[in-house]
Amino acid sequence: MALFFDRDWYEARLAERGLDRAALAAVAGLDAHALDLAFKDQRELARPELAAFAELLGVPVDEAASRAGVRLSPAAMPDPDDRLARLEARVAALEARLAREAG
């Protein structure tokens, strides 16, 4: 379990970018329920999910992890040159936003 999920920090970062939890869930491949559990400290996030959050929010992955109550070892950090993962995260975020605006 995560020690402390900083819900306010995540909500503020999303608001700064004009996004909501649906975009955060989509970019990480989570459903709304799984994300809600993470926000309530009832589900720990995996490394790829945290990397997707960081990319979407424009913050370092270690900050996204720390704010989610997860401590990553240096070996657990994603490869900064992993362009495909970053591009997929951006596409997922855009798709989530388009779906939200169309609905």
C-alpha positions in Angstrom: 0.0 0.0 0.0 1.1 3.5 -0.6 1.9 5.4 2.5 0.3 8.7 1.5 -1.3 9.7 -1.8 -1.3 13.5 -2.1 -4.7 13.9 -3.7 -4.6 17.7 -3.6 -1.3 17.8 -5.4 -2.5 15.5 -8.2 -5.8 17.4 -8.5 -3.9 20.8 -8.8 -1.5 19.4 -11.4 -4.4 18.1 -13.5 -6.3 21.4 -13.2 -3.2 23.3 -14.3 -3.3 21.3 -17.5 -7.1 21.4 -18.0 -7.3 17.7 -17.4 -9.3 15.5 -15.0 -8.9 12.1 -13.4 -10.3 10.4 -16.5 -7.2 11.6 -18.5 -4.9 10.4 -15.7 -6.5 7.0 -15.7 -6.5 6.7 -19.5 -2.8 7.6 -19.8 -1.9 4.9 -17.3 -4.3 2.3 -18.7 -6.4 2.2 -15.5 -10.1 2.2 -15.1 -11.8 4.8 -12.9 -12.2 2.4 -10.0 -8.5 1.5 -9.9 -7.6 5.1 -10.0 -10.1 5.9 -7.3 -8.5 3.2 -5.1 -5.1 4.8 -5.6 -6.4 8.2 -4.7 -7.8 6.6 -1.5 -4.5 4.9 -0.6 -6.1 1.5 -1.2 -4.0 0.6 -4.3 -0.3 1.1 -4.9 0.7 2.3 -8.3 3.1 0.4 -10.5 6.2 1.9 -12.1 4.7 2.2 -15.6 1.6 3.9 -14.2 3.7 6.4 -12.3 5.8 7.1 -15.4 2.7 7.8 -17.4 1.4 10.1 -14.7 4.7 12.0 -14.7 4.7 12.4 -18.4 1.1 13.6 -18.5 1.7 16.1 -15.6 5.1 17.2 -16.9 6.9 16.3 -13.7 9.8 14.0 -12.9 8.7 10.4 -12.3 10.3 10.5 -8.8 8.0 13.4 -7.9 4.9 11.7 -9.2 5.9 8.6 -7.3 6.6 10.5 -4.1 3.3 12.3 -4.3 1.6 8.9 -4.7 3.3 7.6 -1.6 5.7 5.3 -3.5 9.4 5.4 -3.2 11.3 4.3 -6.3 14.8 3.1 -6.3 17.1 4.6 -8.9 17.1 1.3 -10.8 13.3 1.5 -10.9 13.3 4.8 -12.8 12.1 4.6 -16.4 14.6 5.1 -19.1 14.4 8.9 -20.0 15.0 7.9 -23.7 11.9 5.7 -23.9 10.2 7.9 -26.5 7.6 5.3 -27.4 6.2 5.1 -23.9 6.1 8.9 -23.7 4.3 9.2 -27.1 1.8 6.5 -26.2 1.1 8.4 -23.0 0.4 11.6 -24.9 -1.8 9.8 -27.4 -3.8 8.2 -24.6 -4.2 11.6 -22.9 -5.4 13.2 -26.1 -7.8 10.4 -26.8 -9.3 10.7 -23.3 -9.7 14.5 -23.7 -11.4 14.1 -27.1 -13.7 11.4 -25.7 -14.6 13.7 -22.8 -15.3 16.7 -25.1 -17.3 14.6 -27.5 -19.5 13.1 -24.7 
